[in-house]
Amino acid sequence: MYFPDKSEYQDIREKSLMQWLDEMEQHEDIAVRGGVKLAREYVQSLQKEIENLKSENELKKEYMKKLMAGKRARE
């Protein structure tokens, strides 16, 4: 399946996961229901880590651009 936008694919994956977790909340086993909360918290922490890494990457790219611009100016 082809998706022109990567975020569209990610949205579908996230919605699918959340739908599955919603279904698992209704499971008869208490361990499964308890695991749903843990899974949601873990996914949330991973999303936060992804955002932090993206931000860090942007800072590094900006720094490298400035560093290269300074190097070119000295040449």
GUTI-82068 format. One record per residue (C-alpha): residue in one letter; x, y, z. Coordinates in steps of 0.001 Angstrom, whole numbers, plus 500000, padded with zeros to 6 digits. Layout:
<pases>
AXYZ
...
</pases>
This chain:
<pases>
M500000500000500000
Y501376503402499029
F500908506517501112
P502043509839499626
D502589511297503078
K504463509396505784
S502422511084508494
E499246509633506965
Y500694506141507359
Q501746506889510935
D498267508202511741
I496685505000510456
R499096502878512494
E498445504908515643
K494657504748515218
S494864501005514641
L496921500534517801
M494553502672519858
Q491542500756518513
W493191497472519468
L494003498800522952
D490377499922523335
E489287496376522510
M491788494914524971
E490370497144527743
Q487222494998527542
H489167491744527934
E488085489437530759
D491638488947532067
I492707491632534567
A496350491293533497
V495437492195529931
R493365495182531044
G496221496354533275
G498662495962530411
V496596498321528283
K497317501233530611
L501002500362530611
A501054500114526812
R499360503504526416
E501866505126528779
Y504761503501526924
V503496504695523532
Q503084508195524945
S506645508172526312
L507959506990522935
Q506107509786521144
K507587512312523561
E511076510879522994
I510592511121519216
E509652514796519536
N512687515449521743
L514979513744519241
K513502515711516340
S514072518947518239
E517623517932519107
N518276517041515470
E517047520457514316
L519387522173516768
K522311520115515497
K521460520925511878
E521312524648512666
Y524638524459514498
M526285522616511603
K524976525188509104
K526461528011511183
L529702526111511601
M530005525487507857
A529087529095507043
G531842530295509372
K534335527893507817
R533476529097504303
A533815532724505374
R537370532082506600
E538400530455503314
</pases>
